[in-house]
Amino acid sequence: MIEIRRGTVDDLPQVYALIQELAEYERAPQEVTNTLEEMERDGFGENPIYKFFVAENEDGVVGIALYYTAYSTWKGRMLFLEDLVVTERLRRAGIGRKLFDAVAQEAKDTGAKRFKWQVLEWNEPAIAFYKKIGADLDGEWINCNMTEEQIQRYVG
């Protein structure tokens, strides 16, 4: 029995564990530098910048979908799904779809003009799912990022 619900501050330790599990899956565990304290501040502090849904069963939180509102100068409000994670032992059981559906409903309910996310090019199960639901997989745009250190060097 899986329940999908909005995440709370009390869920953060289990959410953080799933984030670390995702980093292992994506072969980049050393890249997680975020902390529970930062997640609490950024999600539940004075100026929250993200929200999330959790998938929960009798074992606790077994999946998350973390998202935030962004803005397109051409289209307006959009929702960006930052991460969708289901614990490895329960993948391929439809939990990810339920979480994805919750965020898609949130996009609809909030009047988002776009619903965006990224997928690693080698994540074939996720790519197959996104194709199955009719999403556009855009190979035209190049992702650009700066690390904290690069920002400091650039800004001075």
N, C-alpha and C positions, 0 to 999 in steps of 0.2 A: 504494500500500500504506500504510494508516493503522494505527498501533499506538496503543492507548489504554493508558496506564500512570499510576501515581501520580507526581505531580510531586515534584521534588527542588529543593534550593537552587540547583543549577546551572542549572535551567530559568528562574529568576527574571528574568534580562534579557529573554528572549523573551516570558515571561508579561507583563512590564511593557509591552513594545511592543504586545502584543495589547490590553492594558487601554487604552492610549492610542488604539489604532485603534477600539476600542469607543466611547470618549468622542467621537471624531470622528463616528462613525456616529450617536450619540445627540445630536449637535449641542451638545456641552458640553465641548470639549477643555480649557477653562480650569478646569474643576471637578476635574481630577486633581491633587491636592496630595500624594498618597501618594508615597513614595520607595522605591527598591530597598532601602535600608538598613532602613526601617520594615517592608517586606515580609519581609525576612530575619529580623528580630527577632520579628515577630508570627507567622511561620509556622514558624520553625526555632530560635527562641531558647529560653529557659528555660521559658516558658509558652506554647506554641503555641496560637493561637486559630483557625486556619483550616487547611484542607487543600485540595488540588486534584488534578485529573486533567489530563493533557495528551494531546492528539492529536498524533502525531508522524509525519512522513514523511521522505523523503530530504532535504528542505529544512530540517528541524528541527521545532520546535513550531509547529503551525498552528492549534491550538485549545486552549482551556482550559475547565474547569468548576471554579470556586472555590466552596467550601461550608464551612459550619461547623455545629457542634451548638448548638442552642438548646433552650429548655425552655418548655413550655406548662403553666401551672398546672392546666389542665383535662385535658390528655392525657398530659403527660410529655415524654420525649425527642422532639425533632424535628430534622430536618436542614433547613437553609436554604441554598438554592442562590443565592449572591450574584450570580455572573455566569457566563454561558455565552457564550463568544466563539469564533467561527471566522473566520479571516482572510477578507477579502471575496472574494478570487479563488476560494476553495474552498467558499463557501456554497452550499447547495442540493445538496450531494453526499453527504448522510447522515452527515457528521462530527458535527454537533451532536447528532443522535439517539444516536450512539454514546457521546458524552460524557454526555448526559442519562441514558442507560441505566446508565452506570457509577455515577453519583451515586444513582440510584434503587436500584441493587443495594446500594450502601453503606448507604442508608437501611434497606433490608430486613435486611442483615447486622448492623447495629448496633441493631436493635430499635426504630427510630424509629416513633412513632405518627403522625407527620405528615411530609410532605415539602412544603416551601413555597418559593415564589419569586415574583418580581414581573415584570411585563412592561409596557412603555410602551404606552399606549392606541393609538398610531399604528403600532406594529410588527406589521403585519398578517401577515407570514409566520410570526412566532413565535406569534401568537394562533391562527392556523389550525392550526399544529402542536399546540399545547396542547389545542385543542378536539378534534383528531383522535385524540389518545391518551386522551381521556376525562377530562381534568383539569377541576376546577371553577374557573371564572373568577369570582371573587367581587367584585361591584361594591358590596357593602354596607359594607366597611371602608374607612376613610380612612387613608392613610399619613401619619404624623406624624414630623417630623424636626426636630432642632436642629443648627445648625452649631456649630463650635468656638467662634466668637465669641458665639453665642447662649447656649451653655452657660456661658461665662465671665460674661456679663452676668447670667444667671439665678442662678448660684451666688454670684457676687460675688467 
